[in-house]
């Protein structure tokens, strides 16, 4: 149990375009979902926390107008990178948790974004 | 002071040996502690969680928690080359489901 999927697994886009990444909890209802970014050889950086039906809470320094997060249901959250630039190229990973399971987070497989 | 600190490694151990990973945390009120394994180019995978002082064993993995010393460790017994990865220590420091992650310890198991 506790399977989280992400789509797409990798994407290449041109500078200035927008990219949407989906995160789904497949076998449980996710009370809360998280979005992380990870640059090569660095640790995870939390970008935002989202709860179903409410606005996401962004970490300090993360532009909420650039990284749009929507948590439409208990099994789906999306991250849209708007007007992407090469410096947005990174590994984006979502995770999900539920009050039933406690505080452990289950991670999706990640999306590798390359902006050219 | 970082909230969660780990030795960055790399930690190199021979196959069959015990790998010992350490983690300290700063928030004395922390309640939940997790170990994740991350292979290169992949996302983290939960391997252990521990809530109470003492040891918790799961297969070849043992997590140890000492809240008085604000210390959590992970032992990997009979290390295998497939255990070569970065191990992330994570701590829940507030009742809002966020986790604070350490920078990770890279483990290499030599065949």
Contacts between the chains, C-beta under 8 A, distances in Angstrom:
chain1	res1	chain2	res2	distance
A	31	B	97	7.5
A	32	B	97	4.8
A	34	B	97	8.0
A	34	B	98	7.4
A	43	B	88	7.2
A	43	B	101	5.7
A	43	B	102	7.2
A	43	B	103	4.7
A	43	B	104	5.7
A	44	B	44	7.2
A	44	B	88	7.4
A	44	B	101	5.2
A	46	B	98	6.7
A	49	B	96	7.5
A	49	B	97	7.3
A	49	B	98	6.3
A	93	B	43	4.8
A	93	B	44	7.6
A	97	B	97	5.3
A	102	B	32	6.6
A	102	B	49	7.5
A	102	B	51	7.9
A	103	B	31	7.7
A	103	B	32	4.3
A	103	B	34	7.8
A	103	B	92	4.3
A	103	B	97	5.8
A	103	B	99	7.1
A	104	B	32	7.5
A	104	B	34	5.9
A	104	B	46	5.7
A	104	B	49	5.2
A	105	B	34	7.9
A	105	B	46	7.5
A	105	B	90	7.8
A	105	B	97	7.7
A	105	B	99	6.0
A	106	B	46	6.4
A	107	B	36	7.8
A	107	B	43	4.4
A	107	B	44	5.0
A	107	B	45	7.0
A	107	B	46	7.7
A	108	B	43	6.3
A	109	B	42	7.2
A	109	B	43	5.4
A	110	B	42	7.1
A	110	B	43	4.2
